């Protein structure tokens, strides 16, 4: 046998040679152990694939607009994002995934990163374009002029817009990537995952209106920005859903 099983009332030699010792008089504990193990594997894989694809996409985004982005904002975003992922070990796992064992494959991580990472970059760059040419000039009343007194104000509004959009996209995409099914409809996340991701997004959105506004160099944005934010997040989630279907059709797997 690959795994030796004994009970706690067996003779010493039997318990010493066994890999698993049952403390309850019920073989169903073995099934429960297998299910819990598959849940751990699924939730661990979720976090790895989400984080790797997100970081891969952000590398290209940061290269495009590095002159405008602040290292402080990046640190805060990563900190809040990681805190929002704390609940992932307690997330629900689809029953279809639990029906059979899964083998760890490093190449699936790379494949997932290459497919999903660029989507994040594309929407970050779209956000840059809208902020630079439309949203920030609409809020400030002027375009960016290098070396002018208004340039600093322009950059602060630009950073704030990207800061909030990036947090919403990272937290909302957790729900898109955590399951091969349609999130919330066909697969419901654990309430703790919903709570942590929602609190993370709300917290970052509130920073430009709180006491840390001067420390983080943020500025409050108006209604036009938040209308844009709703549209870009909706398009982002729709795009992830479409790419996810192509990915599953091609590789017959998700996590």
Secondary structure as the mmCIF struct_conf table of DSSP 4:
data_model
#
loop_
_struct_conf.conf_type_id
_struct_conf.id
_struct_conf.beg_label_comp_id
_struct_conf.beg_label_asym_id
_struct_conf.beg_label_seq_id
_struct_conf.end_label_comp_id
_struct_conf.end_label_asym_id
_struct_conf.end_label_seq_id
BEND BEND1 UNK A 3 UNK A 3
STRN STRN1 UNK A 5 UNK A 7
TURN_TY1_P TURN_TY1_P1 UNK A 8 UNK A 9
BEND BEND2 UNK A 10 UNK A 10
HELX_RH_AL_P HELX_RH_AL_P1 UNK A 12 UNK A 17
BEND BEND3 UNK A 19 UNK A 19
STRN STRN2 UNK A 20 UNK A 22
BEND BEND4 UNK A 23 UNK A 25
TURN_TY1_P TURN_TY1_P2 UNK A 27 UNK A 27
HELX_RH_AL_P HELX_RH_AL_P2 UNK A 28 UNK A 64
BEND BEND5 UNK A 65 UNK A 65
TURN_TY1_P TURN_TY1_P3 UNK A 66 UNK A 68
HELX_RH_AL_P HELX_RH_AL_P3 UNK A 71 UNK A 84
HELX_RH_3T_P HELX_RH_3T_P1 UNK A 85 UNK A 90
HELX_RH_AL_P HELX_RH_AL_P4 UNK A 95 UNK A 98
TURN_TY1_P TURN_TY1_P4 UNK A 99 UNK A 99
BEND BEND6 UNK A 100 UNK A 100
HELX_RH_AL_P HELX_RH_AL_P5 UNK A 106 UNK A 130
HELX_RH_PI_P HELX_RH_PI_P1 UNK A 131 UNK A 135
HELX_RH_AL_P HELX_RH_AL_P6 UNK A 136 UNK A 140
BEND BEND7 UNK A 141 UNK A 142
TURN_TY1_P TURN_TY1_P5 UNK A 146 UNK A 147
BEND BEND8 UNK A 148 UNK A 148
TURN_TY1_P TURN_TY1_P6 UNK A 149 UNK A 149
HELX_RH_AL_P HELX_RH_AL_P7 UNK A 150 UNK A 177
BEND BEND9 UNK A 178 UNK A 178
BEND BEND10 UNK A 180 UNK A 181
STRN STRN3 UNK A 183 UNK A 183
TURN_TY1_P TURN_TY1_P7 UNK A 184 UNK A 186
STRN STRN4 UNK A 187 UNK A 187
HELX_LH_PP_P HELX_LH_PP_P1 UNK A 188 UNK A 190
HELX_RH_AL_P HELX_RH_AL_P8 UNK A 191 UNK A 206
HELX_RH_3T_P HELX_RH_3T_P2 UNK A 207 UNK A 209
BEND BEND11 UNK A 210 UNK A 210
TURN_TY1_P TURN_TY1_P8 UNK A 211 UNK A 217
HELX_RH_AL_P HELX_RH_AL_P9 UNK A 223 UNK A 251
BEND BEND12 UNK A 252 UNK A 252
#
